Amino acid sequence: MVDYAALTEAAFDEVTRLLEEPEEKWEYVTDVDGCAMHRRISDSESPIHCVRTSALFPFPASKIFEFIWNLDNRKQWDEYVKEVRVLEEFPAKDPIKVAQVAYQSFAAPFPVSHRDFVVVRGYKLEENGSYVTTAKSTTHPSVEGEVSGHVRGEVVVDGFWMVPDESNPEHTNVKYIAHVDPKGSIPYFVINLANRKVPSTMAALKAVLQKHCN
């Protein structure tokens, strides 16, 4: 039986380490509407890049968190999402506020099979008003086998960090970490090229929040 609580804590440790790493460990790649993407090679020596996207959002951290944590909103800012749902909620250990197991599926262009993931996910609210989320692959008895038309991928680490801006607490510095292995037979260079779309997704989130928060 999977210890979901321990796995969630490990995911927070990993995403926090990556978020706090010095800039020299990251290489600039591209920028989309003020959302800057950097990449690094993971510590596991995977050929798939871990990517970090950063931007200043003109909204309070609490508003951003509430919007992205609600899975019903995901399709509004991520064009590739097919389905997201919570499979189970389990007891969280402080300072983790909520911890869940979730199922996610994403569309892929023909002839590539769609991808799906089973992850633990959780969030923390820090004393300075910052929010941290994380996700990491796991298993769950309700979705043990692969779903028809999908390949089960692996989320090595994933998470948002939303920190109130020091000069204007109504604005938020947002960072997003993602290290995802879609599995299957997709060449590594194609996966790394696809990662360049991450800042476009964050820019879409920023645009949707502009309507949501006004």
Residue, then its C-alpha position, 0 to 999 in steps of 0.5 A: m500500500v502506498d504511503y501517500a502522506a510520505l510521498t507528498e512530503a517527499a514531493f514538497d522537499e523536491v519542489t522546494r529544493l528546486l525552487e530555491e536553487p541559485e540561478e546559475k543552475w538554470e539556463y534561460v530558454t525563452d519568454v512568452d508575455g513576461c513568462a520566462m522559462h529556464r531549464r536544467i538537467s535533473d539530478s537523476e541524469s534524465p535526458i528530459h529537462c526539468v523546467r522552471t517558468s517565472a512571472l509577476f502576476p498582478f493579482p494577490a497570491s490567494k486569488i491565484f492559488e484558489f483558481i489553480w487549486n480548483l481542478d474545475n478551472r484547469k481547462q480554462w488555462d491549459e488547452y491540453v487537459k482532457e480530464v482532471r478529478v480527485l480520486e481520494e483525499f487523505p490526512a495531511k500532516d501540518p504544514i501541508k493543508v490538503a493532500q489528495v490523489a488525482y487523475q489527469s489526462f492530456a490530449a496529444p496530437f495524432p498519431v501520438s497517444h494521449r497521456d495520463f497521470v495518477v499523482v499525489r498533490g498537496y499545498k502549503l500556506e506559509e507564514n508570509g502569505s506564500y502558497v506552495t503546491t506540489a504533485k508527484s506520480t503514484t498509483h491508485p487502485s481505481v486506475e491501476g491499468e492504463v486507460s484505453g488510448h493513453v500511455r501512463g506518464e510520470v510526474v517526477v516533480d511539479g509545483f507552483w510557488m506563489v510569493p507576494d511581491e515585496s513592493n506590492p503585496e497585491h501582486t505575486n511572483v509566481k514560479y512553476i516547476a515541472h519535470v515530466d516523463p511522458k513515457g512511451s516512444i517519444p524521442y527525448f528531443v521532441i519532449n524537450l521541444a514540447n517543454r517550450k510551450v510551458p510559458s505559453t500555458m502560464a501566459a494563458l493562466k495570467a490572461v484567464l486570471q485577468k478576467h477572473c479577478n476583475 
